[in-house]
Amino acid sequence: MAKRSARSKRLQRIFVYPLEAVAAILMYTLFAILPMDAASAVGGWLARTIGPRLGITRRARTNMERALPDLDTTARDATLTAMWDNAGRTVAELPHLARIARSRIEIQGEGHILPFREDGKSCILFSGHFANWELLPQTVAHFGLPCVTVYRAANNPLVDAFLRWARRLDEDDLAPKGPRGARRALTALKQGRRLGMLIDQKMNDGIAVPFFGRDAMTAPAPAQLALRENCPMIPTRLERLGGCHFRVTFYAPLEAPAIGDRKQDVAVLMGAVNALFEEWITERPDQWLWLHRRWPDS
């Protein structure tokens, strides 16, 4: 069995990984050749045409039924189609992120982050998989807040290397999730830099925090870092206004709890994060990526 597993992994490295990388490069090249708006439209059309037919959509439907039971079947189907459209546009817009950040972003709540534009003032800018989540580091950098972006590395190392290049971020500005990335994130905060984090995914060895009425395993690291370094956590919401036009809203920093017990403080802070995400998702359910296994039984 072990030999078969080792052989399977070796074949995957030799054949599957390169094929996946070539496919990613070809897709990126196609969308890079197309004008920005055309690329976004084509990506949206492809995803909303193909996506609802994929088996993974059943998971998204189940998640939505449990989180938003008041949506009827028609509204749920329309939301799932729009979710796929948004996801396809997000992929297609990858080659155009810098231009979108320069010319297609409406900023609100900038007063909440102006103090952190000064050198030496660290903060954690956090969001989730809303609208085009890839725009977060590009947008805050263009606004004068370059940050170290914590990201989940792709399983395929060749694809991961390509995506790091495609995002046009310096290696020093990327921190892969895991022990090495955690050390880099902590060092960045100690140096007075900012972190950018997407924190709406399941973490199997995280902590149970309510999310739409059910416990969801939630990564405690953002709250742990914020409390340890006395660093504000700033909610950063991305919304797609239509096509390649977006709004980024910065909110007031979350109030740090003062229970006195670190574990309880972390749980309360992450509970506030999940509650905020619930509000955003309920307002614009089509712009959140429902495909994640967010709950233990999903």
Number of C-alpha atoms within 10 A of each C-alpha: 6 7 8 9 10 11 12 12 12 12 12 14 15 11 10 14 17 16 15 14 19 15 13 16 15 12 14 19 13 13 21 16 11 15 11 20 16 17 25 24 18 16 24 25 17 14 21 20 14 13 19 20 11 8 9 13 17 13 15 19 19 14 20 19 15 13 17 15 11 11 13 10 12 8 11 19 14 11 20 25 21 20 28 28 26 29 26 25 27 22 19 27 29 23 21 21 24 19 13 19 21 12 11 17 20 14 14 14 13 14 11 15 20 12 11 18 16 13 12 13 16 26 25 26 28 21 21 21 19 26 25 24 18 18 23 24 27 21 21 20 14 12 16 13 24 18 26 25 26 22 17 13 16 14 9 15 14 17 21 15 13 16 19 16 12 15 17 13 16 10 11 11 18 20 24 16 16 13 10 10 17 17 12 20 27 16 12 19 23 15 13 17 23 28 26 26 21 20 22 22 17 18 18 14 10 13 18 21 23 18 20 17 11 13 14 24 22 25 20 20 14 24 25 19 20 20 19 11 15 14 22 22 25 20 21 23 23 26 20 17 13 8 15 22 15 21 16 21 16 20 18 15 17 13 11 18 15 11 11 8 9 15 13 13 18 23 20 18 23 24 17 17 22 20 17 15 22 17 12 18 18 14 10 16 20 22 25 26 21 22 19 15 16 19 20 13 7 12
